Amino acid sequence: MKSTTFKRTRVATSLSFILGAMSLPVIAQEAESDGAQPADFEVIEVSGIRESLTKAMLTKKAASGVVDAISAEDIGKFPDTNLAESLQRISGVSIDRSNGEGSRVTVRGWGPDYNLVTLNGRQMPAANIEATSASASRSFDFGNLASEGVAAVEVYKTSLAGQPTGGIGSVINLVTAKPLSNPGVTANFGVKGVVDNSSQEGDTVTPEVSGIYSKTFNDDTFGIQLIGSYQQRDSGLASAETSSGWYTIKGNGGDWGSLPQDGSFINPPGENDLYSVPRNLAYNFDEVSRTRVNGQLTLQYAPNDDITATLDYTYSELETHTQRQQLSTWFNGVPTYGEYTQGSNTVGSIIGPVIYADATCCDVGLGTSDYTTVNENKSLGFNVEWIASDNLTLELDVHSSQAEGGPKNNLGSNNVVSAVSFDRVSTEVDYSQDFPVMDITYVDGVSGLDPARMSTSGLSIRNSYMKSEIDQMQFRGNYYFDDSIVTSIDFGIAVMDAKNRSAYSNAQRDTWGGYGTPEDYPDDIFVQKDLPSMFDDVLGSNGADLEPFYYASSMSDLINAISAVATANGETISPCGTVLCMDPEYAVDRTVKETQYSAYVQANLEFDLGEMPAWLSVGLRYEDTEVESSAKVPNVSYLAWDGANEFGIREEGFTFTTLEGDYDHLLPSIDFKVEVMEDWIARASYSTTITRPGYADIQGGLTVNQLARFNGGTGQSGNPGLQPYESTNYDLSTEYYYGEGSYVSAGYFKKTVDNFIGQATFTDTLFDIANPIGGPRYLEAVDATGSEDLGTIRQYFLDQGWVNDAGEIVGIDGEDPLLPITVTQAVNADTSRSVDGFEFAVQHLFGETGFGVILNYTAVDGDVNYDNYSQDTQFVLLGLSDTANAVLFYENEGWEVRAAWNWRDEFLAGTIDGNGGNNPTYIEAYNQLDVNVRYQVTEDLEVFVEGINVTGEYVRSHGRHENMVVGIYDVEPRYNIGARYSF
């Protein structure tokens, strides 16, 4: 029998400590069989940051492919308070933030929907809520999970046959703590105060508490572990948004919103210049109260050394209460004067606004929102591991998990009620700096907003709901050979039923011309607020012409006042009669059921190349997926002209349609590793992976959006026959582990994607909907009023009594033109797309000084860039960007100090703007500095201070030109002050 040699290296001696007391006797027995004595080994005891980094480094070194990991410093002590914020420290990993917290991850340029998240190897469902639509995303939101119950996070950047499919970018596995892995009694309790000065209404300091209890019994054969956490945070966010998007025009033609060519604009566009005009501008002031509850119970039983059974239940609930005040103006394409950047009047020239003035009147919107959403996740799992013989191990794992998200009450998952003042003559916006400065001109005799002149106009109460359920069974095995170049064979089969329901409804009142009179609304329900101070640290917000104040009101006051008007008029204004509420009857309702079967086999080889030890893993995975997709398809009736530029498609009844699809794939993987010299490793990997389409892409029917514009409506058509993204992946990398906890690595990766999924559109006069715009009555109105302003023309229609029995302006069949509907459908592209890049990382511990540093940089490039000059539908990759991290830490004499800087370059975040147009949204380059200081007061007591975004960086996004601001978000720093006690 071939003997086993245990090499004494710096990494190996650290490993002997990391593996813990249960593994040490085994290592000692192996060493004694070679004639060595246990005393020959120096066990280096490390703790805290050093221990965490050494564990992660050993995971990286031992892996067959390219794997990065983050390990908890101790049970219940993860490096960051948010899992996504920890993941961004890994090379090639960047994150999206929501309300200043990490939420979803991008790996090597591939966004959240291209990364699969598992919990202990189990695929997890996700329930995402969208503001104004049904969700289509499969991505996992890390904001739902607290970090206290996670022992490690593993990021698999290359694929193995035994890994589940679904992530082109990566497979991210969350590993929870287990009681039998921590024998004896472990108990600790943590408390912290979250200090957040961004909130104007909530508490500045809010609590977070967490606790862990773990104990083993009966000679460590039975274990129980209970982990719980409660977190509350009140925060505020001020933002400026072009939420309705930009209207893009080429040349100096007479399109809607075209700039006048009479000298009123400096640098007007030439024939070949591309430019955009804004549809609106809104200042938003959000107050968010978030409560997160997490709990996990784990039971383990190991009656002997050969069998370990684990039963676990994981629960999380995230409740988010959002209150918003908004000051907004709508632009109806009536530019009057201003300035644009200088163009070249050549193909590719894009100009952006410097000053833009628009004569659209007459309303100034004061939106009020107040809604609460709840996201609940549950997972029950059972696992049994059996060492059947010296050569065979078997494992059975089953779980049933679900995620559900939706509104908490009748006010929906998102809403806005608009108070209004009809005193606006024109609006000027200065786009010359980061912040868009809005200056409103009021009618003669009115100097600004006045509560005595305010009423309400339109409103919208949205009901977005999503529920995902996964039932999965996995059977895995490993067969080990005693004396062979093939050291082991891994094999397994799995079956998974995944069911997702996404639904949406919108209870909208299109009373944009006003509801009631100012006398119906008490003046004291409007409270004046200073505006410039809300953006005092954003570049450009100190503009002298910025509106000096806005008015805030409570949702309950507005609803009560509106209800009083409705009651007096005997009018039904919502599904709840005279009281506003959401519509429980979904207009969009789609269900997708996927049944996935898989099987894999992988051979692991170990051999020598000359004097160099080498390892090779060759695997093949088979995936078969069956798709059944149903969708609610409303029956379209007619089009109503509800406001100046507001059109509503009315529906009567509905049907459900069901479509099916299927696909199967053989997915090979090869991972090669060689130790060129002691502690210097080179790797090469090849694999094929898939990512499944989004839920909206495979819905089982055609749906039409209820809101339309003067020039057409929009809709979506499902395509359950879509093939998944299929990526061929290549990785080359090398790592040198030159000291205790220290290494340097460099790598190159390339991914070539077939079946790339993009959005194609077609326009047709579906459903034969008559459009009052452009018909004989419209032409008469233009001639009579001498204006093409839609608000003026609409009023002419009303004055002439051209309405139906319900008082709506509608088209006349056979007389008015038909409304074109632009339908978006997901399709597979017939060409490949490639992304490649380089990763560099250094982790260094400066001997016994206690200092250490982590540096990494990832450069990503590809042939999937967006052409800003083109207005066509484009197949592009979202989230592609370079990233970098720098972490400096000190750990000694009971102190832990860590400063972590993260940078992400500009990236494309979307290709459809707020109005449904083909316009890009770029998130500009962003960096953030976090600081963490801990002190071990006694062996059991630790105190700490954590600072997140301590420099107060803000986030900005723009469209085709950097002056075309899409959003700017003023994110304030926050601090955690707390203590942790171990019993």
N, C-alpha and C positions, 0 to 999 in steps of 0.2 A: 504494500500500500504506500502511495506517495506521501511523504512526510510534509507537514506544513511548517513553513518558516515564518517566524514573526520578526519583521524588521524593526529595529529600534531606530526610529526617526523622531524628529520633533513633533510631527503630526501624530504619529502612532502613540507617543507617550501622552499627548493631550487626549487622544481618543480613549485611552484606558481610563482616564478620569471621566470623560463625558458619558461613556456608556453606563457608568454607575456601578454600584456595589454588586448587582446581580450578574453583571457581565465579567467582572474582574476575575472571579475564580475560573471561568472558562478560559480566559486568556492566559492565566497563570498555568493551568493544566497543559495547554498547548505548548507553552514555553518550556515547562519541565520535560515534556516528551522529547524535546530537542537537546536536553542536557543543560538548559539554562536554569537559573534560579530566579524566583520572583523578585528577590532583592536587587537583581541587576537592573530593574526598571525604575526610572525616576518618574513618579506620578506628579505632574505639575498641577497644582490646584489653582484654578482660576474661577472667578465669579463675576457677576454683574455684566457689564458691557463686554468685557473680554471673553467671558464664557459664552455669551450669546453669539458673538462674532466667530468664535472658534467652532461652535456647533454648526453655524451656517456654512463656514468654510469647509468643514469636513463633509457636509452634505453635498456641496458643490464638487469636491474632489472625488468622492466615491461614486458619483452618478455616472451612468452610461453615456448620457447625452449632455446637453447644455442645460444646467439647472442652477438657479439661484434661490436662496432661501433666507428667511429671517426667523430667528429663534427667540423665544421669550427668555429674558434674563433669569426669571424664576417663575414658578407657577403663579399665574395671575398678574404677571409683570411684563407686558409687551412693551416694546420700545416707544410706541406712539399710542395716543388715545383713540386713534382711528386707524383701521386696518389699511385703508387706501393710502393714508398719509405715510404709513410704514412702507408700503409697496413702492412708492415713488422713489425710495432710496436705492432701489435696485436698478442697475444699468439697463436702459432700454424701456423702462416702465415710467409712464407719465399718467396723470390723473385729471379727471374732470372734477370741478368743485361745485357744490351746491350750498349756498348760504355760508360760504367760507370754509366748508368742510369737504374732505375728499369723499367722492361718491362712487365713481366708476373709473376703470383703468383702461389705458391704451398700452399695448406692448409692441415694441418695434414698429411703431407706426400704425398698428392695427387697432381699431377702436373697440369700445366695450362690447359690441355685438359679435366681435370676432374672437373673443376670449371666453373660454369655458371655465366656470367656477364650480369646484366640487368641495364637499365637506366630508373629510375622511374618505375620499375616493368616490363619494356618491354625488351624482349630478343633482344640483339644487334648482328648484323652481324660482322664478322671480315675478313680482307683480309691480309693474311700473305704471304710474298715473301721469297722463299728459294733461296740459292745461286746457287745450281746446280741441282735443280729438281723442279717439280711441288709441291706446298704446299699441305699438307694433314691435316693441323691443323685447329681446330675450336676455338683455344684459342684467347682471346682478348688481344691486346697489349695496356697497359695503357700509353705507350709513345705517343700515338696519341692524348690524351686529356690533356689539361692544367687543373690545379686544381682550378683556380679562380672561375669557374662557379659551383663548387660542394659544396653543403651545408653539406652533410654528406655521409659517406660510411658505409653500414651495411653489416656485414658478418654473414650469417645464417649458423651455423655449424650443426644444426639439421633441419629436414625438417618438414614443415607444408603442409597440403593438398592444400592450396591456392597458394603455391609457384610453379613456373614453374619447370619442370624437366630438367635434363641435367648435374647436378653437384653432383657427389658423394662426392667430397671434401667439397663443399660449394656452396651457392648461394650468389653472391656479388652484392648488389644493390647500384647503384650510385644515390643519391638524389640531384637534382638540386634546386637552390633557386627559389622561386615564389614571384611575386610582392605583391599579397594579403596577404602573410605571413609576409611582411615587409611594413605595411601601411605607407603612407606619401611619402617623397622623400628620396631616398638613392642614393648617387653618390660618387664614389671614383675613383682615378686614381693612378696607380702604375708604377714605372719605376725602372729598375735595370740594372746593368752592370754585365755580367757573365765573371769572370776572370778565364781563363783557360790557363795555361802555357804549356799544353801538345802538343799544335799544333806547328809544325815547319814552316808551311806555312801560316796559317790563322791568323786572328786577335786575339790578346790576350784578348781583352775586346770586347764583343758583347752585343747588346741590347735586353732587354725584356720589353715590355710595356703591360699593361692591364687596362681595364676600365669597370666600371659597372654603369649603370643608371637604377634606378627603381623608378616608381612613380604611385601612385593611385589617381583616380579621382572620382567625383560624390559620395561623402560620402563613399569612399573606395569600391565602387561596380565595378569599372573598373581599371585594372592595366596593366602597360606595363613595361617590363624589357629587357634591352639589355646588353649583356656581350660580350666583345671581348678581345682577347689577341694575341700578336705577339711575338714570341720567336725565337732568332737566337743563335746558338752556333757553334763555331769552335773548334775542338778538335783533338788530335792525339792519336794514340794507337800503341805501339810497341809490337810485339808478336813473339813467336817462336812456330812452330806447326809441328807435324808429320801429315800433312793434308791427306796423302795417306794411313795412317793407319799402323798397325803392322801386320806382318805375323807370325802366331803362329804355333809352332812345338812342338811335344813331343818326347823326347828321342834323341838318337844319330843316327837316320836313315839318309838316303840320300835325304831327301826332298829338294825342292827349298829353298835356303837360309840357309841350315843347317850349323852349325858351323863345321869347320875342327877339327878332333880329333888328330892332330899331335903335340899338345903342344903349338900351336900358341895362344890359348886362355887359360887364367887362369880360373879355375873352369868351365870347359866345362860341358854340361849337361849330367846327367846320364840317364839310360833307362827310368826312371819314372819322370824325371824333365820336367816341361813344361816351355818353354821360347818363346820369340818373337824376331824377327829382324825388324828394321825399313825399311819402303819402301822409305822414303824421310825425309828431314828436310828443313824447310823454315823459314827464318826470314822475318817478314812482318812489314811494316811501313805505317800505315794508316793515312790519313788526312780526317776528316769528317766534312762537313758543313751541319748543320741541321737547317731547317726553319719550324716552326710550327705555323699555324694560326688556331685559334678557334673562333667560334662565336655562340651566341645563342640569339634568340628572343622569348620571352614568352608574350602572351596576356592572360589576365584572365578577366572574366565577371561574377559577382554574382548579378543578378537582385534582389534577395531577400536572406533571410537566408537559404533557402532550396536548391538553385541551384548554383553550381559553374562550369563554363565551362573554359577550358584551351586549348589554341592552342600554340604549341611550335615548333620551328625549330632549330635543332642543326647541326652545320657544323664544320668539322675539316679537315685540310690538313697538312700532314707531308711530306716535301720534304727533301731527304737525298742525298747529293752528296759525294761520296767516291772516294778518290784517293789512290792508294796503290803502293808501291814499294816493291819488293821482291827479296831476295837472296836465292836460293834454289839449292839443289842437290838431284838427284834421285838415289836410291839404287836398283840394279837389282839382289840382292841376291847373292853377291860375297864376303862374309866375309873373311878377311885375318888374322886379329889378334885382340886381345883385352882381356877383362876380364868381367866375369859375377859374380853376387853374389853367395855365396855358397849355393848349394842345398842339400837336404837330400836323393835324389834318392828314394823317397817314393811317393806313391799316395798322391796328394795334394801339392807336392813341386813345387813352382813357383820361377824361378830365373829371375833376371832382369839385363840389361847391366850396366856395370860401364864404360868400354871403348869399343867402337865398331868401327872397321875399315872395310871399304868396298872398293874393287878395281874396282867398276863400273866406267867406263869412259864414256863419255869424256866431257860432257857438264856441265857448270855452268849456271843456269838459273837466269836471271834478269827480273823478271816479272813486268809488268806495268799494272795497272788497273785504269779505270776512268769511273764511271757510276753514274747515278742518278735515284733514284726511287721516286715515288709519291704514297702516300696512302691517299685516300680521303674517308671521311665518311659523310653521310647525313641522317638525321632522321626528318621526319615530323609526328607529333602526335597530336591527339585530345582526350580530356578527358572531360567527364561531370559527375558530382556527384549530386545526387538528394536525398534529405531527403524526401522520399515520405510520411512518417508519423512519429509519435513519436517512432514507433517500426521498421520502415523499411527504409533502405538506399540502393540505387542502384547506380551502376557506370558502364559506358561504356567507354572503352578505345580502340582506334584504332591507328595504326601507320604504316608507310611505311618507311623502312630504307634500306640503302645499304652501302656497303664498297667495295672499289675497289683499287687494288694496282698493280703496274707494272712499266715498265721503262718509263722515260721521253722522251728519244730520241732513235735514231737508234743504239746507242752503247749498248743497252740492259740493263737488270736489274743487270747484273754482267758480268765482262769480265776480260780477262788477255791476254796480248800480251807479248811473251817471247823474250827478247833479250838474246843472248847466246854467251858464249866463250867456244870453244872446246879445252881447255887446261888442263882439269882435269885428273890426273892419279889415285888418290884415295882420300878418305875422312875419317877422324877420328872424332868421336864425343865422348865427355866426358859427361857421364850422372851421374857423382858422386854427383852433387849438384842439386838444383832446376832447374837451367838453363842449357840447353844442349849446350856445347861449340863445335862449328864446326871448324875444321882445314883442309884446302884443300891443297893437294900436287899437284903442277903443273908440266907440262912437263919441261924437261931440257931447260934452257935458258929463261924460263918465270917465273918471280918472283911473279906474281899475276894478277889480272884482268887488262886488257889493252884495252882501247876503240878502239885502232887501230886494234884489233883482234876480234871485236864483230860484229855479224850480228843478225838476228832474226831466230827463229825456229817456233814452233807451236803456235797456239792461239785459244782462245775460246771466243765467244760472246754469252751469254745466255739471253734468253727471258722468264722470269717467270712472270706469270700473274694470278691474282685471283680476282674474283668478287662474292660477296655474297649479296643476297637480301632477305629481310624478310618483309612479309605483315602479320600483326597480328591483330586480333580482340579479345577483352576480355570483358566479361560481368560478373560483380560481384555484390553480394548483401549480406546484413547482416540484419537478423531479430532479434530484441531484445525482450525478454520476461520481463513483468513487475514484476512478483512475481513467480519465479521458480528457482529450482536448476540449470536448464539450462538457462544461462544468454543470450545466443545468438546462432544463427545458421548462419554460413557463407556458401555461395554457389556460384558457378560460372561455366561458360562454356567458351571455347576459341577455336579458330581455327587459325592455322598459316601455311602459305606457305613459305618454306625456299628453296631457290635455290642457289646452289654454282657451280661456274665454276673455275676449276684449269687447267692451261695450261702451257706448257713449250716447248721451242725449243732451239737448240744449234747449232750455226754456228761455226763449228770447222775446223781448218786446221791442219792436222797431218804432217806438214813439220818439224818434230823434228830433222831431219838430217841437218837442216839449209835452209834458203831461201835467195837466193842471196849470195853475198860475202861481207866481211868486207868493201870493197871499196865502196859498195853501200850505206853505212850508215855513214854519217859525224861524225867524232869523237866528235864534240862539242855538239851533242845531248845527250851525256852521261856525267853526272855531278857526280863527286866523293863525297861521303858522309861518315863521320865517323860512324863506326858501334858500338863499345863498349859503347859510350856515350848514345846511345839510350836505353840501359838497365842498367844504372849505379846504380840503386837501387834494382836490382834483385839478389838474392843470387846465386853466381857462375858466374856472367857475367863478372867478372874481370879476368877470366882465361887468362893466358899468350898466349895461342895458339889460341885464338879467332881471326877469320878473322878481319883484321884491318879496312876494308872499304867495301863499296858496291857502285854501280853506279845507279843513278836515271835518268829517262828520262820522257818526257811528252808523253802522248798518241798521241797527234796530230803529234808530230815529227815522231814517229814510224809509224803511219798510212800513213803519207805522203811518207815516205821512202819506205814502203812496196808497196804502190800504184804505185810508180815510177818504181819499179822492175816489177810489174805485167803489167804495161802499156808497158814497153819495151819488155816484153815477149809476149804481146798480150794475156794475161791469165785472165780468169774470176776467181776471188778469193772469191767472196761472192755473196749473192743475189743482191747486188748493183753493180755488175760488178767488176771493178778494185779498188773499194773503199770498205773498210771493213765496215760491218754493221751486225746487228742481222738478223735472219731469221724470217720473220713474219708468216711463215707457221708452226704451232705448230706440233711437233712430238707427244707430249702428250697433249691430250685435253679431259677432262672428265667433265661431268655435272651431278650433283646429285640434284634431287628435292625431298624434304620431305614434306609431308602434315601431319600435326599433329593436332589431335582433342583431346580435354581434357574436363573433367568435374570433379567437386569436391564438396564435402559437408563436413562440419566440425561443430561439436557441442562443445560449450564452456560451461563449468560448473563451478560454484563457490559454495563452501560449507565449513563447518567447520569439522575438525577432532579433536574432543574434543575442546580445546581452540585455535586450530591452524587453521587459514584461509588456504584454499586449492583451487587450480584451476586445471581443467582437460580439455584438448582439445583432442577430438577424431575425426579423419578425414579419408576420403577415396578419393583417386584421381584415375581417370581412364584416361589412355593414349593410344591412337591408332595412329600408325605411318605407313604411306605408303611411300615406297621408289621406285623411278624410277631413274636408273643410266645408263648413256650412256658414252661410251669411244671410242676414236679413236684408231683403231687397225691397225698399219702399216703392210704392206706385206713385209716380210723379203726376201731379194734376195741373198746376199752372204756376206762373211767375207773378209776384206782386211787387210793385215799386213802393218800398217802405220808407225810404229816406232819400236825400239828395243823391247819394251814391250807394244806397243800400237796397238790395233786391233780395227777396226771399222766395225760394222754391217751395211751393206748398205740396204736401203729399197726402194721399188718402189710401190707407190700407197698406199691406205689405205681403210679401211671400218670402219663404225661405228656400234657398237653392243650395244644393250640395254637389261639390266636385271632388274628384279623387286624383291622386298622383302617387307615384312610387319611384324609388331609385335604389340601386345597390352599388357598392364600391368594394374593390380590393385595394387595401392600403398597405403598401410595403414600408418597412423602416429598417435602416442599417445604421448602427452606431459603432464607431471604432475609436479605441483609446489606447495610447501607447505611452509608457513612462520612458521618455527619451533618456533621462538620467534621473537620479534620485530626486523626487519631488518636482520634476519638470514633466508635465503632461501635455500631449498634443491630442486633439480630437478631430474627427470628421464624421458628419452625420448626413444621412439622406432619408427623406420620408415624404409620404403623401398624406395630406390631411384635408378635412372638409369642414365647412361651416354652413349650417342650415339657414335658409332664407328667413327674413322677418315675418311675423304673423300677418301683417297687413298685406304683404306681397302674395301670400297664398290663400287669401280669403276666398270664399266660394261664391262670388257674385259681383255685380256692378252696383256701386252706391254713388249717389250724387250728393254733394255738399249742399246744405240748406241755404247758405249765403252765396249770392252771385254778385256780379258787377254789371255795369251797363253794357259791356262788350262780351259777356259770356259767363257761363258757370264752369264749375270744376267737379270732377268725380274720380273715383278709383275703381279699377277692375282687378280682381284677383287672378292669380295664375298658380293653382296648386300643382301644375306640372313642372314648375321651376326645378331645375337641377341645383344642388348646393354649390357653393364656391368650392373649387378643388385646387389645392395648392401643392406644388412640388417644391420641397424645401431642401436647401443645401446649407450646411454650416461647417466652417473650419475655425478652430480656435486652439489656443495654447495657454497654459497656466503654469506659473512657477511659484511653488509654496516654499518660500525661502526662510521663513522664520515662524516662531510661535504666533499663530493667528495672523500671519502676514502673507500676502501673495500679490502677484501682478498677473493680469490676464488681458488677452486681446483676441478678437474674433471677427470673422466676416460671415455674413448671412445673406442669402438670397431666396426670395419666394416668388415663384411664377404662378399666377392664378388664372385658371380657366373657369369658364361658366360665370365670369364676373357678372354680378347682378346690378343692373342700373335701371333707371326710370325712362321709359319711352312714353310719348304722348301722342294722341290722335284727337282730332277735333271733328265733331259731327253735330248735326242738329237732332240729337237724340230726343225722343219722347215728343217731338213736334211742339215745343213750348213757344207760344207767341210772346214776343218781346215788344213792349210799348216804345222802346227806343228805336228811332229810325223810320217809323211808319208815318202815314199821312197826318195823324194828329200831332206827332212830334214835329214834323216839318212846319205845320201850321203854327205851333207854339214858338218855334225859332223865329219864324217870320214876324209873328205878332209882337214878341218881346225884344227882338233884335239881339238876343243873347243865346249862347250855347251853354251857359251855366246850368247844370242839371237841377240845382235847387230852384232856380227861377222857372225853368220849364215845368218842373213837377208842380209848382204852385199854380201855374197856368192850367194844368190838367185838373187840379182840384177846383179852381175857380169855375171851370167849364162844367164841372160835375161829371167828369169822365171817370166814374168809379163803378164798381160792382155793388151788389146788395150789401156786402160787408164793409163798404167804404174804401175798398182797396183799388188802386190803379193797376189794371191788368192788361195784358195784350189781347188783341182781338184776332181770333183764328181766321185765316184767309185774308187778312188785311195787313197785319203787322208782320215784320220779319220774324223768322224763327231764331230762338236763342241758341247760339253754338255752345256746346259742352266740350271742354277739354278734359279728356280722360287720361289719367296716369296709370300705367300698368308696368309692373316689374317684368323685365325680360333678361334672359341670359345673353351677354355679349358674345359675338363670334370671334373675338380676338382675345389674346392673353394679356395680362397686365403683370408687370414685374416690380418688385420692391427689393432693394438690397441696402446693406449698410455695414458699418463697423462699430464694434463695441470695445471700449477700453476701460479697465478697472484696476485700481490699486487699493489695497488694504494694508496698512502698516501700523504695527505696535512698536513704539519707541522703547524697547527693552523694559526695564523696571521703572521707568520714569512715570508711568501711568498715562502718558499721552498716546494718542493714536489718531489716525486720519483715514478717511475713506474718500476716494476720488473716482468718479466714473463719468464717461461721456459716450453717447451714442449718436452717430450720424446716420441718417436715413435718407434715401433717395429712391425715386421710382418714376415710371412712365405713366403715372396716373395723376398728373397735375391738372389743375383747372385752368382753362383758357378764359381769362377775364374779358376778353374782347368778344367772345362768342356768346350769343344768346340762345344757342341750341341746347337741348338736353345733353348732358355729358356723363360718361361713365368714369367716375373718379373715386378715389379712396379718401375717406374722411380721417382726420386725426394724425396725418403723417407729419412728424416734426422731429427735430433734434432735441436731445435732452441732456442735462448734466446735473451732477450732485457733488457736493463737497461737505463732508462731515468731519468736524474736529471734536475730539472728546478727551476728557481727562478722568481717570478713575484711580483714586489712591486715598488712603487714610480716611475711609468712610465717605469720601466725596465722589459724586458722579456729575460731570458737567459735559453737556453735549450741545453743540451748535450745528444745525443742519441747514444747508442752503440748497434749494432746488430751483432749476431753471428749465423752462420749456420754450422752444422757439415758436414762432407763429405757425398756426396750422388751420387747415380748412375744416370747419365744423358743420357745414350744411350747404346744400345747393338749392334749397327751396326757401324763400323768405316768408315773412309773415302774411303776405297776400297771396301765397301760392305760386309766385312767379319764379322763373329760372334765374335766381340771383344767388351768388355765393355769400357765405358768412365766414370771415376769418377771425379767429381768436388771436390777438396780438401776443408777442413774446411776453412771458410773465416769469418773475422770480419771487421766491418767498424764503424768508429766514425764520426758522423755529429754534428755540433755545430751551434746554431742559437742565435743571440743577437739582440734584438730590443729595441728601446727607443722611447717613446711617447714625442716628443718635445713640442707639443701643443695638445689641444683636437682634432685637425684635422690632424696633421702631425706626421707621424711615420717614423723613419729611421731604417735600419737594415743591418746586415751582416750575411750571411749564409755560412757555410763551409761544403762541402760534401767530405767524405773520407779524412779527414784532415791529417791522418797519412800515406796516400799513399799506402794502401795495394794492393798487386797484386793477381791475380787469377791464379791458376794452376790446370791442369787436367792431369790424367794419366790413363793407361790401367790396365792390370792384375797385374802389379807390379808398385810400386811408381816410379821406375826408367824409366818406359816406358812412358815418357812424351808425352801427346797428345797435350797440349797447355799451354803456360804461357803468361799472358796478363798483361802488366805493366800499371796499371790504375793510373793516376795522380790525386791529389786533385783539386777541383775547388771551387770558391768562388763567391757568389752573393752579390753585394753591391747596396742598393737601398733605395727608399723612397716611401711612400704611403700617399696620401692626400685625405681626405674625405671632401666633400662639404656640 
